[in-house]
Amino acid sequence: MSAEDLEKYENEMELQLYREYRDVVGLFTYVVETERRFYLTNSVDLQVHGTGNGETFFEVTMQDAWVWDMYRPARFVKNVRVVTFKDVNIEELAKSDLELPAGG
């Protein structure tokens, strides 16, 4: 496989991932970004912990999440637990103003 073939394959995988994201984003309430991953979820809990030497770390737990990772065979995960010393960003997604009213 040439470098050009590999690049073409990765570009196609990323486009496929973006399309999947676009299809599922409306099902979720929160976006969670960590240093390594990007998640969509409806349930997120952030706990801040201190260590004995004055450092702070974050523990994030999510249930029924979707993870942005083109190398995973299954992007829907039942339970996620992330422990990190790096920043964690949690945002609530705005619901679309274009949603159709119930019943039609």
C-alpha positions as CSV (number, residue, x, y, z in Angstrom):
1,M,0.0,0.0,0.0
2,S,1.5,3.3,-1.0
3,A,1.5,6.5,1.1
4,E,-1.0,8.0,-1.3
5,D,-3.4,5.0,-0.8
6,L,-3.0,5.2,2.9
7,E,-3.8,8.9,2.9
8,K,-6.9,8.3,0.7
9,Y,-8.1,5.5,3.0
10,E,-7.7,7.8,6.1
11,N,-9.5,10.6,4.4
12,E,-12.4,8.4,3.5
13,M,-12.5,7.0,7.1
14,E,-12.6,10.5,8.5
15,L,-15.4,11.6,6.1
16,Q,-17.4,8.5,7.1
17,L,-16.8,9.4,10.8
18,Y,-18.0,12.9,10.2
19,R,-21.1,11.7,8.5
20,E,-21.9,9.4,11.4
21,Y,-21.3,12.2,13.9
22,R,-23.7,14.4,11.9
23,D,-26.3,11.6,12.0
24,V,-26.1,11.0,15.8
25,V,-25.3,14.5,17.3
26,G,-29.0,15.3,17.6
27,L,-29.5,12.3,20.0
28,F,-27.2,13.7,22.6
29,T,-27.3,16.5,25.2
30,Y,-23.6,17.0,26.0
31,V,-20.2,17.2,24.2
32,V,-17.3,16.2,26.4
33,E,-13.7,16.9,25.2
34,T,-10.7,15.4,26.9
35,E,-7.1,15.6,25.8
36,R,-7.4,12.3,23.9
37,R,-11.1,11.9,22.9
38,F,-14.3,13.7,21.9
39,Y,-17.6,12.2,23.2
40,L,-21.3,12.8,22.8
41,T,-23.5,11.7,25.8
42,N,-26.7,12.3,27.7
43,S,-25.2,11.5,31.1
44,V,-21.9,13.0,32.3
45,D,-20.5,13.4,35.8
46,L,-17.3,15.3,36.6
47,Q,-15.5,14.9,39.9
48,V,-12.4,17.0,40.8
49,H,-9.9,15.3,43.1
50,G,-6.8,16.5,44.8
51,T,-3.7,14.5,45.4
52,G,-1.5,14.7,48.5
53,N,1.1,16.8,46.8
54,G,-1.3,19.5,45.7
55,E,-2.1,18.4,42.2
56,T,-5.6,18.2,40.8
57,F,-7.0,15.5,38.6
58,F,-10.4,15.0,37.0
59,E,-12.6,11.9,36.8
60,V,-15.3,11.9,34.2
61,T,-17.9,9.2,33.9
62,M,-20.4,8.9,31.1
63,Q,-23.1,6.4,30.2
64,D,-24.3,5.5,26.7
65,A,-21.8,7.7,24.9
66,W,-20.6,8.0,21.3
67,V,-16.9,8.5,20.8
68,W,-15.1,10.2,17.9
69,D,-12.4,7.7,17.0
70,M,-12.1,6.4,13.5
71,Y,-10.0,3.4,14.6
72,R,-12.7,1.9,16.9
73,P,-15.0,-0.7,15.3
74,A,-17.9,0.3,17.5
75,R,-18.2,4.0,18.5
76,F,-21.2,3.6,20.9
77,V,-20.0,2.7,24.4
78,K,-22.1,1.7,27.4
79,N,-19.8,3.2,30.1
80,V,-16.8,5.5,30.0
81,R,-14.5,6.5,32.8
82,V,-11.7,9.0,32.1
83,V,-9.1,10.0,34.6
84,T,-6.9,12.9,33.6
85,F,-4.6,15.7,34.9
86,K,-5.4,17.6,31.7
87,D,-8.3,19.9,30.9
88,V,-11.8,18.6,30.4
89,N,-14.5,20.6,28.6
90,I,-18.2,19.8,28.9
91,E,-20.7,21.7,26.9
92,E,-24.5,21.4,26.7
93,L,-25.6,21.2,23.1
94,A,-28.2,23.7,21.9
95,K,-31.4,22.1,20.7
96,S,-32.2,23.1,17.1
97,D,-34.8,25.8,16.5
98,L,-35.7,23.9,13.4
99,E,-37.3,20.9,15.1
100,L,-40.8,20.1,13.8
101,P,-43.7,20.4,16.3
102,A,-45.1,17.2,17.7
103,G,-47.8,15.7,15.5
104,G,-46.7,17.0,12.2
